[in-house]
């Protein structure tokens, strides 16, 4: 490796192209502080826009309409005024998704603004990922990313390339990119990290199947290992992320969204079947004072229109700190139900600090289910929280989880009753069906079976102890829960594809 390395950080497709990748920004910040030459390639944004530039089959009436309106659709998603007209917004998102789908179908792929899948290849099989690396030219994004890499290497000549792999939807293309670079640049040092890689490496008995392709895989935060690979000498991994590279990227949002992590892990760490607990991820908070200082600087530098707190759950001390100060910018994040949030005056303080929406993992409307999952949630307190936030003008995005081991059909109906009773105070809903983490002590007492064939699976199906099996759960959610008039009214307000990432803008747009 060169004594003065140059680093390229890559964010592969596909993830929602509405905000810059926070993990890459954190790595870029660490490298910049130690004067390591670094360039960021948001290949997700680059490749999606490249596909949108390819003319579809115009004999299809709907394709022709979507293609004709594409410039206006891209412009409208970046205008806050559009978010006052949900129908116009939805039409723009669906037309853009239609063009991506048309581009993907030519290669046996399905591409949306949030996902990429292949009819024959699976990101759950290391064999398929290696096949992608062997034949990168078959990937639907190949013409885009190969051109992007060519331009970067012609100008910058990086010697270390770090890939940030966080989602299954990125995995196949990530390995296509790695295979492509391996064929062209033999002396590159390739480092692979990110949330999905951490989950793989946290599995018991992990054995790296990619040793001949990737020089190193990193479990957990990657700043320290990347600085070591760059011969940075003595260093500190603390410091604010760098988003200067993203300022002209033109993400699909009305203004710059600043994703920010005030902690890693979860301070509660008691919920049954929690992937964080199964992977033994420690809770590491950033000091509240440092959070405020960093955000003040980054918001000023980026002119952020929205702060997205990425924490698994924002701590009460951080919420108090934010409530005490002047607004930095509109913000939202995930919180736990607590007496603090049920206090009407505190809710108004949060609103005055810029809080426009809070995501809440309620999970169930049955207290017995919550207790058995060790959620630490009291439904009476949750009721006060939802009402207090609504009264203060803070939108709530409630997450519900069906099919957990202690849930039965009667419990699911209690969740429906609770949701309907609070429908006047709930702005958005996320409905999910429980997946059993494949590796963790909570799963050991249940009979499990694989969802899919693959050596990289993270979740399993299981035999429900109360007979509330997955098919029954799905039928209840689709045929009963979603069709309740009060629930349906809430679900129709959700932003297609972008969901909670764009939901705050609908809240902000109401007041313009």
Secondary structure as GFF3:
##gff-version 3
##sequence-region A 1 512
A	DSSP	beta_strand	6	11	.	.	.	ID=ss1
A	DSSP	alpha_helix	22	33	.	.	.	ID=ss2
A	DSSP	beta_strand	37	42	.	.	.	ID=ss3
A	DSSP	alpha_helix	43	52	.	.	.	ID=ss4
A	DSSP	alpha_helix	61	77	.	.	.	ID=ss5
A	DSSP	three_ten_helix	80	84	.	.	.	ID=ss6
A	DSSP	alpha_helix	86	105	.	.	.	ID=ss7
A	DSSP	beta_strand	109	111	.	.	.	ID=ss8
A	DSSP	beta_strand	116	118	.	.	.	ID=ss9
A	DSSP	alpha_helix	126	134	.	.	.	ID=ss10
A	DSSP	three_ten_helix	136	138	.	.	.	ID=ss11
A	DSSP	alpha_helix	142	155	.	.	.	ID=ss12
A	DSSP	beta_strand	160	164	.	.	.	ID=ss13
A	DSSP	alpha_helix	168	184	.	.	.	ID=ss14
A	DSSP	beta_strand	189	193	.	.	.	ID=ss15
A	DSSP	alpha_helix	195	201	.	.	.	ID=ss16
A	DSSP	beta_strand	216	217	.	.	.	ID=ss17
A	DSSP	alpha_helix	223	229	.	.	.	ID=ss18
A	DSSP	three_ten_helix	244	246	.	.	.	ID=ss19
A	DSSP	beta_strand	257	260	.	.	.	ID=ss20
A	DSSP	beta_strand	263	264	.	.	.	ID=ss21
A	DSSP	alpha_helix	275	278	.	.	.	ID=ss22
A	DSSP	beta_strand	284	285	.	.	.	ID=ss23
A	DSSP	alpha_helix	288	302	.	.	.	ID=ss24
A	DSSP	beta_strand	306	309	.	.	.	ID=ss25
A	DSSP	alpha_helix	316	324	.	.	.	ID=ss26
A	DSSP	beta_strand	331	335	.	.	.	ID=ss27
A	DSSP	alpha_helix	344	352	.	.	.	ID=ss28
A	DSSP	beta_strand	355	363	.	.	.	ID=ss29
A	DSSP	alpha_helix	367	372	.	.	.	ID=ss30
A	DSSP	alpha_helix	379	392	.	.	.	ID=ss31
A	DSSP	beta_strand	395	402	.	.	.	ID=ss32
A	DSSP	alpha_helix	409	421	.	.	.	ID=ss33
A	DSSP	beta_strand	428	433	.	.	.	ID=ss34
A	DSSP	beta_strand	436	437	.	.	.	ID=ss35
A	DSSP	three_ten_helix	441	445	.	.	.	ID=ss36
A	DSSP	beta_strand	448	450	.	.	.	ID=ss37
A	DSSP	beta_strand	459	462	.	.	.	ID=ss38
A	DSSP	alpha_helix	470	476	.	.	.	ID=ss39
A	DSSP	pi_helix	477	481	.	.	.	ID=ss40
A	DSSP	alpha_helix	485	491	.	.	.	ID=ss41
A	DSSP	alpha_helix	500	509	.	.	.	ID=ss42
###
